[in-house]
């Protein structure tokens, strides 16, 4: 059996995609290895949102090249994810009768189009064997068959990316993809150019998948994609308009709320989470789902990006800080312990010290529980790369990152103190050394010493005892 190693960079969506790749390869008689040095095939599921992820990919390719030379190996390298623009193969795998197909960024029209090297990664990486857009994963076995010169799996078995099953290494928790791609075109973001336009899965198809997961003992469901609260928008354009999509509309049920309602009816499922949400597509019925439905957890991640309205406009974010603040206050008025996490970019083009201070003030004012802070880096193909200069020095970006991170640390301590002496239901998720770890329903990470009678993915009641930096320590009640 050939072995493979897969490395996933970036977000929860990429992790879900990697689970699909795992399923296909295992069903094609590959075996998985945890050491890339022993693999016959290495898959790098990449992220282009931040430059540091791309740099790590290039660094790893260099290591693989050295490994091949020093050990006379021929490890096949496949890159997928956001760095890939087009599916194709290294020219060394072409026969004289196979023509090259050089086209613009596009889906493959038929099997013959795999014989191209149009993706811009090939000139940069001589030891790259093939690229494959994840939504074209049905071509994987065909490509491997050409590369290995032997029949690999079934060419036509995996014909629909969204319907392809995922291999869940974690039996009791599952990420379920509800839609693909993104329509927002934020000026800094490359996702619409790598992932294309939004497509929502059929409602009944998602419910069927989650019902099957529940029958196989899954307790926690995470609905994932770039903008889950716009689910169904493409199929309900007559129902979804600028007025009805406002978060404070009391009389309209969004397609995503309908989906949450039906998932909540599925037996055995204990908790429902979803990420990521976009403020401008948020509706009040989605906010209320956290309180109306007994399985939806009191935690929400949605991206503010900046606390300054001028900066938000430059980013093409279609919300204001006031919009975001109203939603946070609405949730916290219903539940003061409701957890909010967000994304912030520091050092975006034209950001002044005053604009950055607005962001600092926003994180303080709203007592955001966690912030994913990114130093702005220009991504090729984006609107910003064409019209905005990267005019903030790296030293200033670093200083702002550390300042905001200190504010976050203060918030974590302040918010965690509110959890002390509370009794919470914990879903035990993983273990390390002599401790079990899990999360509260509002997504606070907690740990306690192992007990013989407790297993991973038990749900236990615990009492929060003390704060330990970013996490909470507890005991079983």
C-alpha positions as CSV (number, residue, x, y, z in Angstrom):
1,X,0.0,0.0,0.0
2,X,1.2,3.5,-0.8
3,X,1.2,5.9,2.1
4,X,0.2,9.6,2.3
5,X,0.7,12.5,4.6
6,X,-1.7,15.5,4.6
7,X,-0.9,19.0,6.1
8,X,-3.7,21.4,6.5
9,X,-3.2,25.2,6.7
10,X,-5.7,27.8,7.7
11,X,-9.4,27.6,8.5
12,X,-12.1,25.1,9.6
13,X,-13.2,24.8,6.0
14,X,-9.8,23.6,4.9
15,X,-9.9,21.0,7.7
16,X,-13.3,19.8,6.4
17,X,-11.9,19.6,2.9
18,X,-8.9,17.5,4.2
19,X,-11.4,15.1,5.7
20,X,-12.8,14.6,2.3
21,X,-9.4,13.9,0.8
22,X,-8.7,11.4,3.6
23,X,-11.8,9.5,2.8
24,X,-11.0,9.3,-1.0
25,X,-7.4,8.2,-0.5
26,X,-8.3,5.5,2.1
27,X,-10.9,4.1,-0.1
28,X,-8.3,4.1,-2.9
29,X,-6.1,1.8,-0.8
30,X,-3.6,4.4,0.5
31,X,-2.7,4.4,4.1
32,X,-2.2,7.5,6.2
33,X,1.1,8.3,8.0
34,X,1.9,11.0,10.6
35,X,5.5,11.4,9.3
36,X,5.9,13.2,6.0
37,X,9.4,11.7,5.6
38,X,7.9,8.2,5.2
39,X,5.1,9.2,2.8
40,X,4.8,8.3,-0.9
41,X,2.3,11.2,-1.4
42,X,2.3,14.5,0.4
43,X,-0.8,16.7,0.3
44,X,-0.6,20.4,1.3
45,X,-4.0,21.9,1.7
46,X,-3.1,25.5,1.6
47,X,-4.4,28.9,2.7
48,X,-3.7,32.2,0.9
49,X,-5.5,34.5,3.4
50,X,-2.2,35.2,5.2
51,X,1.2,35.4,3.6
52,X,2.7,33.4,6.5
53,X,0.8,30.3,5.4
54,X,2.1,30.5,1.9
55,X,5.6,31.0,3.2
56,X,5.3,27.8,5.2
57,X,4.1,25.9,2.1
58,X,7.2,27.0,0.1
59,X,9.5,26.1,3.0
60,X,8.0,22.6,3.3
61,X,8.4,22.1,-0.5
62,X,12.2,22.9,-0.1
63,X,12.4,20.4,2.7
64,X,10.8,17.7,0.6
65,X,13.1,18.5,-2.3
66,X,16.2,17.9,0.0
67,X,14.6,14.8,1.4
68,X,14.1,13.4,-2.1
69,X,17.7,14.1,-3.1
70,X,19.4,12.8,0.1
71,X,17.4,9.6,0.2
72,X,16.9,8.9,-3.5
73,X,13.2,9.1,-3.0
74,X,10.4,10.3,-5.3
75,X,7.8,11.7,-2.9
76,X,4.8,12.9,-5.0
77,X,3.7,16.4,-4.0
78,X,0.1,17.6,-4.4
79,X,-1.0,21.2,-3.6
80,X,-4.7,22.0,-3.1
81,X,-6.6,24.7,-1.3
82,X,-6.5,28.4,-1.7
83,X,-3.1,28.7,-3.3
84,X,-4.3,26.7,-6.4
85,X,-5.9,28.5,-9.3
86,X,-6.2,25.6,-11.7
87,X,-5.9,21.8,-11.7
88,X,-3.0,20.4,-13.6
89,X,0.1,18.2,-13.7
90,X,3.9,18.7,-14.1
91,X,4.9,18.4,-17.7
92,X,7.1,15.4,-17.0
93,X,4.0,13.2,-16.7
94,X,2.8,14.1,-20.3
95,X,3.2,11.7,-23.2
96,X,3.9,13.0,-26.6
97,X,0.3,12.7,-27.6
98,X,-1.1,14.6,-24.7
99,X,-1.5,18.3,-25.4
100,X,-1.1,21.1,-23.0
101,X,-4.2,23.1,-22.2
102,X,-3.4,26.7,-21.1
103,X,-6.6,28.5,-20.2
104,X,-7.7,31.2,-17.8
105,X,-8.7,30.3,-14.2
106,X,-11.6,27.9,-14.8
107,X,-13.1,24.6,-13.9
108,X,-11.9,21.6,-16.0
109,X,-14.2,20.9,-18.9
110,X,-13.3,17.2,-19.3
111,X,-10.6,14.7,-18.4
112,X,-8.2,15.8,-21.1
113,X,-7.8,19.2,-19.4
114,X,-5.7,17.7,-16.6
115,X,-2.8,17.8,-19.0
116,X,-1.9,21.4,-18.4
117,X,0.6,23.3,-16.2
118,X,-1.2,26.7,-16.3
119,X,-1.2,27.2,-12.6
120,X,1.4,29.8,-11.6
121,X,2.8,27.5,-8.9
122,X,4.6,25.2,-11.4
123,X,7.3,27.7,-12.4
124,X,8.0,28.5,-8.8
125,X,8.2,24.9,-7.5
126,X,10.1,22.4,-9.7
127,X,9.3,19.5,-7.4
128,X,5.5,20.1,-7.5
129,X,3.9,17.1,-9.2
130,X,0.3,18.3,-9.5
131,X,-2.3,20.9,-8.4
132,X,-5.9,20.1,-7.8
133,X,-8.7,22.5,-6.9
134,X,-10.6,20.9,-4.1
135,X,-14.0,21.2,-5.8
136,X,-12.5,19.1,-8.7
137,X,-11.5,16.3,-6.4
138,X,-13.3,13.8,-8.7
139,X,-10.2,14.0,-10.9
140,X,-7.8,12.9,-8.1
141,X,-7.7,9.2,-8.9
142,X,-7.4,9.9,-12.6
143,X,-4.3,12.1,-12.0
144,X,-2.8,9.6,-9.6
145,X,-3.3,6.8,-12.2
146,X,-1.3,8.9,-14.7
147,X,1.4,9.7,-12.3
148,X,1.9,6.2,-10.9
149,X,1.3,4.4,-14.2
150,X,-1.1,2.0,-12.4
151,X,-4.8,2.0,-11.8
152,X,-5.6,4.0,-8.7
153,X,-9.2,3.7,-7.3
154,X,-12.2,4.6,-9.4
155,X,-12.1,7.5,-11.9
156,X,-15.8,8.3,-11.6
157,X,-16.7,7.3,-8.1
158,X,-16.3,10.7,-6.5
159,X,-18.3,13.0,-8.8
160,X,-19.7,15.7,-6.5
161,X,-17.4,17.6,-4.1
162,X,-20.3,18.7,-1.8
163,X,-21.7,15.2,-1.5
164,X,-18.3,13.6,-0.9
165,X,-18.2,12.1,2.6
166,X,-15.6,13.2,5.1
167,X,-13.4,10.9,7.2
168,X,-13.9,12.0,10.8
169,X,-11.0,11.2,13.0
170,X,-13.0,12.6,15.9
171,X,-16.0,10.3,16.1
172,X,-18.2,12.6,18.3
173,X,-17.7,15.9,16.6
174,X,-18.3,16.7,13.0
175,X,-17.8,19.7,10.7
176,X,-20.5,19.9,8.0
177,X,-20.1,22.1,5.0
178,X,-23.3,24.0,4.2
179,X,-22.1,26.1,1.2
180,X,-19.1,26.9,-0.8
181,X,-17.1,30.0,-1.7
182,X,-17.9,33.6,-1.1
183,X,-19.6,36.6,-2.8
184,X,-18.4,39.5,-0.6
185,X,-15.2,40.7,-2.4
186,X,-13.7,42.4,0.6
187,X,-10.8,44.4,-0.8
188,X,-8.1,42.5,1.2
189,X,-9.4,39.0,0.6
190,X,-8.4,36.5,-2.0
191,X,-11.1,33.9,-1.2
192,X,-13.5,34.9,-4.0
193,X,-10.7,34.5,-6.6
194,X,-9.7,31.1,-5.3
195,X,-13.0,29.7,-4.2
196,X,-15.4,31.6,-6.6
197,X,-19.1,32.3,-6.1
198,X,-21.4,31.1,-3.3
199,X,-23.3,27.9,-3.7
200,X,-25.6,26.6,-1.0
201,X,-26.2,22.9,-0.4
202,X,-29.7,21.5,-0.5
203,X,-31.5,21.8,2.9
204,X,-32.6,18.2,2.9
205,X,-29.2,16.9,1.9
206,X,-27.6,18.6,5.0
207,X,-30.3,17.3,7.3
208,X,-29.8,13.8,5.9
209,X,-26.0,14.0,6.5
210,X,-26.4,15.2,10.1
211,X,-29.1,12.6,10.8
212,X,-26.6,9.9,9.7
213,X,-23.9,11.5,11.9
214,X,-26.2,11.4,14.9
215,X,-26.9,7.7,14.3
216,X,-23.1,7.1,14.5
217,X,-22.8,8.8,17.9
218,X,-21.9,12.4,16.9
219,X,-22.8,14.8,19.7
220,X,-21.5,18.1,18.3
221,X,-22.1,19.6,14.9
222,X,-20.2,22.6,13.5
223,X,-21.7,24.2,10.4
224,X,-18.9,25.7,8.4
225,X,-18.1,28.0,5.5
226,X,-17.0,31.5,4.8
227,X,-20.4,33.1,5.4
228,X,-22.8,30.6,6.8
229,X,-25.5,33.1,7.6
230,X,-26.0,33.9,3.9
231,X,-27.0,30.2,3.4
232,X,-29.8,29.9,0.9
233,X,-29.3,33.5,-0.3
234,X,-28.6,32.3,-3.9
235,X,-31.8,30.3,-4.2
236,X,-34.1,32.8,-2.4
237,X,-33.2,36.1,-4.0
238,X,-36.9,37.1,-4.1
239,X,-37.2,36.5,-0.4
240,X,-33.7,37.8,0.6
241,X,-33.3,41.5,0.1
242,X,-31.5,44.4,1.8
243,X,-34.5,45.2,4.1
244,X,-35.3,41.6,5.2
245,X,-31.6,40.7,5.8
246,X,-31.3,43.4,8.4
247,X,-30.5,41.8,11.7
248,X,-33.5,43.4,13.5
249,X,-36.2,42.2,11.2
250,X,-38.8,40.5,13.4
251,X,-41.1,38.9,10.9
252,X,-38.9,37.0,8.5
253,X,-37.3,33.5,8.8
254,X,-34.0,33.2,7.0
255,X,-33.0,30.0,5.2
256,X,-30.2,29.5,7.7
257,X,-32.6,29.8,10.6
258,X,-34.8,27.2,9.0
259,X,-31.8,24.9,8.7
260,X,-30.9,25.4,12.4
261,X,-34.5,24.7,13.4
262,X,-34.5,21.3,11.6
263,X,-31.0,20.4,12.9
264,X,-32.2,21.1,16.4
265,X,-34.9,18.5,16.0
266,X,-32.4,15.7,15.4
267,X,-32.1,13.3,18.3
268,X,-28.8,12.6,20.0
269,X,-27.1,15.9,18.8
270,X,-26.2,17.8,21.9
271,X,-24.7,21.0,20.6
272,X,-24.8,23.0,17.4
273,X,-22.1,25.6,16.5
274,X,-21.5,27.5,13.2
275,X,-18.7,29.6,11.7
276,X,-18.1,32.0,10.2
277,X,-20.8,34.6,10.0
278,X,-20.7,38.0,8.2
279,X,-22.2,41.0,10.1
280,X,-24.0,42.5,7.1
281,X,-25.9,39.3,6.4
282,X,-26.8,38.7,10.0
283,X,-30.6,38.5,10.8
284,X,-32.2,38.7,14.1
285,X,-33.8,35.3,13.8
286,X,-30.2,33.8,13.6
287,X,-29.2,35.7,16.7
288,X,-32.3,34.5,18.5
289,X,-31.6,30.9,17.5
290,X,-28.9,30.9,20.2
291,X,-31.7,31.3,22.8
292,X,-34.8,29.8,21.1
293,X,-33.1,26.5,20.3
294,X,-31.9,24.3,23.1
295,X,-28.9,22.8,21.1
296,X,-27.5,26.0,19.6
297,X,-24.5,27.1,21.8
298,X,-24.2,30.6,23.2
299,X,-21.1,31.5,21.2
300,X,-20.7,33.4,17.9
301,X,-17.7,34.2,15.7
302,X,-18.2,37.0,13.2
303,X,-15.6,39.4,11.8
304,X,-15.4,43.0,12.7
305,X,-12.0,43.6,11.0
306,X,-11.7,47.2,12.2
307,X,-13.4,49.5,14.7
308,X,-13.2,52.4,12.4
309,X,-16.0,53.0,9.8
310,X,-13.7,54.7,7.2
311,X,-11.4,51.7,7.4
312,X,-14.4,49.3,7.1
313,X,-15.5,51.1,3.9
314,X,-12.0,50.9,2.5
315,X,-12.1,47.1,3.2
316,X,-15.5,46.9,1.5
317,X,-17.1,45.6,4.6
318,X,-20.8,46.4,4.4
319,X,-21.3,47.0,8.1
320,X,-20.4,49.8,10.5
321,X,-19.0,49.5,14.0
322,X,-22.4,50.6,15.3
323,X,-24.0,47.7,13.4
324,X,-21.6,45.3,15.0
325,X,-22.0,46.8,18.5
326,X,-25.8,46.6,18.4
327,X,-25.6,42.8,17.6
328,X,-23.1,42.2,20.4
329,X,-25.2,44.2,22.9
330,X,-28.3,42.4,21.8
331,X,-26.7,39.0,22.5
332,X,-25.1,40.1,25.8
333,X,-28.4,41.6,27.1
334,X,-29.9,38.2,26.7
335,X,-26.9,36.3,28.2
336,X,-24.1,38.3,29.8
337,X,-21.8,35.3,29.4
338,X,-22.4,35.0,25.7
339,X,-19.0,34.6,24.0
340,X,-18.0,36.6,21.0
341,X,-14.9,36.1,18.9
342,X,-13.9,38.1,15.9
343,X,-11.2,38.8,13.3
344,X,-9.1,42.0,13.2
345,X,-6.6,43.2,10.6
346,X,-4.0,45.7,11.8
347,X,-1.9,47.8,9.5
348,X,-4.3,47.8,6.6
349,X,-3.6,50.4,3.9
350,X,-4.0,53.9,5.2
351,X,-4.7,52.9,8.8
352,X,-3.7,55.9,11.0
353,X,-2.9,55.7,14.7
354,X,-6.4,57.2,15.4
355,X,-8.1,54.5,13.2
356,X,-6.2,51.8,15.0
357,X,-7.2,53.3,18.4
358,X,-10.8,53.0,17.3
359,X,-10.2,49.3,17.0
360,X,-8.6,49.1,20.4
361,X,-11.5,51.0,21.9
362,X,-14.0,48.6,20.2
363,X,-12.4,45.5,21.6
364,X,-12.3,47.0,25.1
365,X,-15.8,48.4,24.9
366,X,-17.4,45.1,23.7
367,X,-15.2,42.9,25.9
368,X,-14.6,40.6,23.0
369,X,-13.7,37.1,24.3
370,X,-11.2,36.2,21.6
371,X,-9.6,38.0,18.6
372,X,-7.8,36.5,15.7
373,X,-5.4,39.3,14.9
374,X,-3.7,39.5,11.5
375,X,-1.0,41.9,10.3
376,X,-2.0,43.0,6.9
377,X,-0.1,41.5,4.0
378,X,-1.0,42.1,0.3
379,X,-2.5,39.2,-1.5
380,X,-2.1,39.0,-5.3
381,X,-5.4,39.2,-7.3
382,X,-7.2,41.2,-4.6
383,X,-8.8,44.6,-5.1
384,X,-6.4,46.1,-2.5
385,X,-3.4,44.8,-4.4
386,X,-4.5,46.9,-7.4
387,X,-5.7,50.2,-5.8
388,X,-4.2,50.5,-2.3
389,X,-0.5,50.8,-1.4
390,X,0.8,48.7,1.5
391,X,2.0,51.8,3.2
392,X,2.2,50.8,6.9
393,X,5.7,49.7,8.0
394,X,6.1,46.2,9.3
395,X,7.4,47.6,12.6
396,X,4.2,49.5,13.0
397,X,2.1,46.5,12.2
398,X,4.0,44.5,14.8
399,X,3.6,47.2,17.4
400,X,-0.2,47.4,16.8
401,X,-0.5,43.6,16.9
402,X,1.2,43.4,20.3
403,X,-0.9,46.3,21.7
404,X,-4.1,44.7,20.6
405,X,-3.0,41.3,21.9
406,X,-2.4,42.9,25.4
407,X,-6.0,44.3,25.3
408,X,-7.2,40.8,24.4
409,X,-5.3,39.3,27.3
410,X,-7.1,41.7,29.7
411,X,-10.4,40.8,28.2
412,X,-9.8,37.1,28.6
413,X,-9.0,37.6,32.3
414,X,-12.1,39.8,32.8
415,X,-14.5,37.5,31.0
416,X,-13.0,34.3,32.6
417,X,-13.6,35.7,36.1
418,X,-17.3,35.8,35.3
419,X,-17.1,32.0,34.9
420,X,-15.7,31.2,38.3
421,X,-17.8,29.0,40.6
422,X,-20.2,28.3,37.9
423,X,-21.4,24.7,37.1
424,X,-21.2,24.0,33.4
425,X,-21.8,21.0,31.1
426,X,-18.5,20.1,29.4
427,X,-18.1,17.9,26.3
428,X,-14.7,16.3,26.9
429,X,-12.9,16.6,23.6
430,X,-9.2,15.7,23.9
431,X,-6.5,14.6,26.4
432,X,-2.9,15.7,26.9
433,X,-0.5,14.3,29.5
434,X,-2.5,13.8,32.7
435,X,-5.4,16.1,31.8
436,X,-8.7,16.0,30.0
437,X,-9.8,19.1,28.0
438,X,-13.1,20.3,26.7
439,X,-15.2,23.5,26.1
440,X,-18.2,25.0,27.8
441,X,-21.2,25.7,25.7
442,X,-19.9,29.3,25.4
443,X,-16.6,27.9,24.0
444,X,-14.4,28.5,27.0
445,X,-11.5,26.0,27.1
446,X,-11.3,24.1,30.4
447,X,-9.2,21.2,31.8
448,X,-9.1,18.8,34.7
449,X,-7.0,15.9,35.9
450,X,-8.0,12.5,34.3
451,X,-10.4,10.3,36.0
452,X,-10.6,6.5,35.3
453,X,-14.4,6.5,35.0
454,X,-14.4,9.4,32.5
455,X,-13.8,9.0,28.8
456,X,-13.3,11.4,25.9
457,X,-16.6,12.7,24.6
458,X,-18.4,12.1,27.8
459,X,-20.6,15.1,28.9
460,X,-19.9,15.9,32.5
461,X,-21.0,18.6,34.9
462,X,-18.1,20.6,36.3
463,X,-17.4,23.5,38.6
464,X,-15.0,26.2,37.4
465,X,-12.3,26.6,40.0
466,X,-9.7,29.1,38.7
467,X,-8.2,30.9,35.8
468,X,-5.0,29.5,34.3
469,X,-3.8,32.0,31.7
470,X,-6.1,31.5,28.7
471,X,-8.0,28.5,30.0
472,X,-10.0,27.5,33.0
473,X,-9.4,24.7,35.6
474,X,-12.4,22.8,37.0
475,X,-13.5,19.8,38.9
476,X,-16.3,17.3,38.3
477,X,-19.4,17.9,40.3
